[in-house]
Amino acid sequence: MSIKQSVKQSIKQSVILLSAVLAASVVMADTTDDLIALDKQWGEASGPAGFVSEDVVAIGPAGIVGFSEMVAEAAAAGDMEEAYTVSGYRVEFLSDDIAVMVHAAAGSDPHSSLHVFQKQNNAWLVVATASSPIGE
């Protein structure tokens, strides 16, 4: 192969690689927005159903809990009248189907949260979560 052909081949491979990276970045950005929207929906929902995997591992004010305890806590809290105000979203992808999210929530229960999302059967669900109160 001549130097000219080698350079053309390298340019072609670089363009293909750059195209793949850009396409993946767009998909991840769209998915990040989707996960943030999903988290906001969960924050305004009356419980974890549809947002959290039934085999979730969670850490909260009551210690280590699972799905049934999360459902009971949500039922005991009842409907919240206040808006779910969240800031500082950060989402990192560990793979195409696993993402870690952190954020802070304000209001009557100010806290920081960490969620691990996993894509299961084409739906993103929280498989691990932890929250910590934000001091005043």
C-alpha positions in Angstrom: 0.0 0.0 0.0 1.4 3.4 -0.9 1.7 6.3 1.5 -1.1 8.1 -0.2 -3.4 5.1 0.1 -2.4 4.7 3.7 -3.2 8.3 4.5 -6.6 8.0 2.8 -7.3 4.8 4.8 -6.4 6.5 8.0 -8.6 9.5 7.2 -11.5 7.3 6.3 -11.1 5.3 9.6 -10.9 8.6 11.6 -14.0 9.9 10.0 -15.9 6.7 10.7 -14.7 6.7 14.4 -15.6 10.4 14.8 -19.0 9.8 13.4 -19.6 6.9 15.8 -18.5 8.9 18.8 -20.7 11.8 17.8 -23.7 9.6 17.3 -23.1 7.9 20.7 -22.8 11.3 22.3 -26.1 12.4 20.9 -27.8 9.2 22.1 -26.3 9.6 25.6 -27.4 13.3 25.8 -31.0 12.3 24.8 -30.9 9.5 27.4 -29.6 11.9 30.1 -32.5 14.1 29.4 -34.9 11.1 29.6 -33.4 10.0 32.9 -33.7 13.5 34.4 -37.4 13.7 33.2 -38.0 10.2 34.7 -36.5 11.2 38.0 -38.7 14.3 38.1 -41.8 12.2 37.4 -40.8 9.8 40.2 -40.3 12.8 42.6 -43.9 13.9 41.9 -45.4 10.4 41.9 -47.1 8.8 44.9 -44.7 5.9 45.1 -41.9 4.0 43.4 -44.0 1.7 41.1 -42.9 2.2 37.5 -39.7 3.9 38.5 -37.9 1.5 40.7 -37.0 -2.1 40.2 -38.7 -4.6 42.6 -35.3 -5.9 43.5 -33.9 -2.4 44.4 -31.4 -1.9 47.2 -32.0 1.4 48.9 -30.5 3.4 51.7 -32.6 6.1 53.3 -33.4 7.6 56.7 -34.8 4.3 58.0 -31.6 2.4 56.9 -31.4 -0.3 54.3 -34.7 -1.0 52.6 -36.2 -2.7 49.6 -39.1 -2.1 47.3 -41.9 -3.0 49.7 -40.5 -0.7 52.4 -40.3 2.1 49.8 -44.0 1.5 48.9 -45.0 1.6 52.5 -43.0 4.8 53.2 -44.6 6.5 50.2 -48.1 5.5 51.3 -47.4 6.8 54.8 -46.2 10.1 53.5 -49.4 10.6 51.5 -49.8 13.1 48.7 -47.4 15.9 48.8 -48.7 19.4 48.1 -45.3 20.9 47.4 -43.5 21.0 44.1 -40.5 18.7 43.6 -37.6 21.1 43.3 -34.4 19.5 42.2 -31.0 20.9 41.2 -27.4 19.8 40.4 -28.2 16.8 38.2 -25.2 14.9 37.1 -25.5 11.6 35.1 -22.6 9.3 34.2 -23.0 6.2 32.0 -21.2 3.1 33.1 -22.5 1.2 30.0 -25.2 1.5 27.4 -27.7 0.2 30.0 -26.4 1.4 33.4 -26.3 5.0 34.5 -25.5 6.7 37.8 -27.3 9.9 38.7 -26.8 12.4 41.6 -28.9 15.5 42.5 -30.1 17.6 45.3 -33.7 18.1 46.3 -35.1 21.2 48.2 -38.3 21.7 50.1 -39.5 20.2 53.4 -37.2 17.2 52.9 -34.0 18.7 51.6 -31.6 15.8 50.6 -29.0 14.6 48.1 -29.7 11.5 46.1 -27.8 8.9 44.3 -29.6 6.6 41.9 -28.3 3.7 39.8 -30.5 3.2 36.7 -30.5 0.0 34.7 -32.3 -0.5 31.4 -34.6 -3.5 31.8 -36.9 -4.7 29.0 -36.5 -1.3 27.3 -37.4 0.7 30.4 -35.0 2.5 32.7 -35.5 1.5 36.4 -33.7 2.5 39.6 -31.9 -0.6 40.9 -30.0 1.1 43.7 -30.6 4.4 45.5 -29.4 6.3 48.5 -30.3 9.6 50.0 -28.8 11.8 52.6 -30.3 14.8 54.4 -28.9 18.2 53.5 -28.0 20.1 56.7 -29.3 23.5 57.2 
